[in-house]
Amino acid sequence: MKNVIKNFKNVMFLIKPYWQYGKSYIIISLLISVFIVPITPLITVLLTQTIIDTITIGATFNDILMIIIRFITILIGSGIIQSIFNIYGEPVVVKIYQKMNKDIYEKALKTDYKYYDDPEFYNNYTWAINEFTSKSEEAKNLFINVFQSISITITMLTVILVSGPWIVAMTLVMLVLTTTTAI
């Protein structure tokens, strides 16, 4: 349990610069991962269920085609939202990286020169310059992926509860596939 708490604190420490310099970026990332990303597995399951239901009531080919077009439109819309955010996010991440590096350099300037002769200090300093931004991004991605996986799991469990028992097996397979690819 202590390791979990320690790892959580480490992740939060690494995410702190993203929160400090890009609150809106983190909030929008979480919103997209919780509300937009689960649309794909949800649509996949609902499309299959809707087509089967439509065929069983004797709908025409045009009716089925219109259903498919509606679902594909929703999928394309969610993809467009994710793409727009990725385009928006790239310059924001670069600015966050620059601010993180600036903080490191400013702290280095305020450090007494006698510490630079210590190999351990110098190794930590060079690690901070070379690795902190990438480790921070990894922590941010881990944090967001956890929320994304939880959201997909809740979405699929909701579908299982609402749907008939014949779709449970298909939903479980989709749940496993989408959760493992999200992580």
Secondary structure, DSSP 4 states (H G I P E B T S, - for coil): -HHHHHHHHHHHHHHHHHHHH-HHHHHHHHHIIIIITTHHHHHHHHHHHHHHHHHHTT--HHHHHHHHHHHHHHHHHHHHHHHHHHHHHHHHHHHHHHHHHHHHHHHHHHS-GGGGGSHHHHHHHHHHHHHHHHHHHHHHHHHHHHHHHHHHHHHHHHHHHHS-GGGHHHHHHHHHHHHHHH-
